Amino acid sequence: MLSPGGNADAMEIPCKSRSEPGHQALRRGRASLAGQVYLVTFTTHARRPLFADPVLAQVAARAMTRPEAWPDAELLAWVLMPDHWHGLVRLGVREALAKAIGRLKTNSSRQVRKAMPTPCAVWARAFHDHAVRSDEALLPAARYLIANPLRAGLAAGIGDYPYWDARWIGSPP
């Protein structure tokens, strides 16, 4: 079965069990701080390369970058890879990081599933976050994040990869 963009690879990997032991333990003791910037990473369910399909990647990217997706946080930089997402997120004062990321994953899943109905979850349940400790570390973190497609061999130059943006660097045409 082909996905909407014609990429059979995204559909060939079967769904795996939703049980992912240990993810709750990763969240214990974590705190969300208002105004703090976090480097956030989460993967697709079972690391399926759903977003190798350009149609699904465009749908997810649009859903994840809409202003409504970030009512109390600011998305500073992001990149959508075939099987995961990275973002630099500055928290606001009203909600915790887990709530902001949960809403982002839920809303983007809803849009992706409209484009390609699937019995599988779109995103894995957990996410990883790392607090960016200083303003001086923000730009290097953004550069590292958006260079992911280059390191993965998905593009020769960052301008060749369409699923990213960074407020300091500017996005491709």
N, C-alpha and C positions, 0 to 999 in steps of 0.2 A: 504494500500500500504506500503510495506517495503522499508526502505532506503537501500543503498548499503551494510551496515554492518548487515542488518537483524533486526534493531531496529525499531519497529513500532511506539514507543512512540514519536520519533522525528518528525514523520509525522502526528500525530493525532491532533495536535494543529493547528487550522485554522489560516490563515493570518488575521491580523487586519488592520484597516485603517492606512495609512501612516501618518496621521496628528498627530503630537506630539506637542501640543501647549506649548509655554514657553521655548523651547530649544534655540532659538536665544537669548532670554534674558539672559540665563546662560552664553553666550559667551561675552556679552557686557562688556567692560572695562578690558578684559583679555589681557595680553601681553605675547608674547613668548620671552624668553631671551636666547641668544646664550650661550651654555655651561651649562645651567640650567638643572637639573634633575627633571623630572615630574613623579609622580605616576599617571598613566592613567588607566581608566576603561571604557569599553563600553560593551553594552549588545547585544544579538541577537535581531532581530526584534520580538516584542511581547513576548520577553523572552522565545522563543521556545528553548527547550533543544536539539538543533541540534547536539551538540558535545558530547552527550551521546552515539552517534554512533561512534565507534572507527575509521571507515573508514573516516568519515567526519572530525573527530578530527585530524587525521594524515594529511589529505590534508590541513586543515587550519593551523596546526602547521608548516608544511613545508613551506607553502606560507608566513607565518608571520616571519619566522626566516631566510629566504634567505638573504644573504648580499645585494642583489639588492633591497630589501624592505626598506633598511635603507641607502640611499646614502649620507645623510647629518645628520645622527643621529646615536646614538649607543643604542642598546637594551641591557640593563644591566641585567634585570631579567624579567621573564614573567611566566604566568600560564594561560592555557586555560581551563575554566570550561564548563560544559554542556551548559550554557546559557549566559556566559560572558567571557571577557578577561581582565586581569590586566597586566600592564607592567611598568617597570621603564625605562624611556627613557631619555637619555642625548641628548639635541639638539645640532646640529652643528650651523654653522654661516649663511647658505644660505636659510633656510626655516623655516617657523613658525610651531609650534606644530600642528595646525589644518591641515595644508597641509600634514605633515608627517603622521598623523593618518588617514586622508582622503585617501591617497594613499594606506596605509596598509589595510584599510577596503575594498577599491575597488579591489585591487589585490587578497586579500584572498577570497572575495565574488566570483570573477570570477572563481577561482579554485574550490571552493565548489560547485558552480552551474554547473560546468562541471561534477563533481562526482555525483551530485544529482540535476537534473533540477527541479526547483520549481518556481511558479509564485510569491512567496513571496520574499521580501528582506531578505538577510542573517543578516545584522547588523542593529540595530536601528540607526537613523540619528545622534544622539548626542553622546558626550562622556564627561566624567568627568575627570578633572585633578587637581592635587594638587602639588605645587612646594615643593620639598624636600629641606629644608632650610640649611642643613649642611652636610658635608661629614660624620660626625659621625652618622647621621640619615640614611645613605644609607643601611648599612648592616641590621639594625633592620627592615627597610622597606622591604628589599628583603626577609628576613625571614618571616615576616608577610604575604607577598604576596604569597610565595610558600607554606605556611601552609594552604592556603584556602581549598585544597582538604581534608585535615585532619579535619578541622572544619566542613566541609560539610558532613563528613562521607563517602567520596568517596574512601578513602584509610586508611589503618591502619598506614602506614608510608610513608614519602614523596617519598622514593624509589619505592613504590608500584604504584605511579601515574605517568603515562608516559608523560604528556603534560605540561612540565615546564622546565625551565633552569635558572640558575643564574651564572653570571661570577665568583662570589666569592665562591660559594658552590659546583658547579659541578652538572652535571645532572646524572640521574640514568642510569644504563647500557642499 
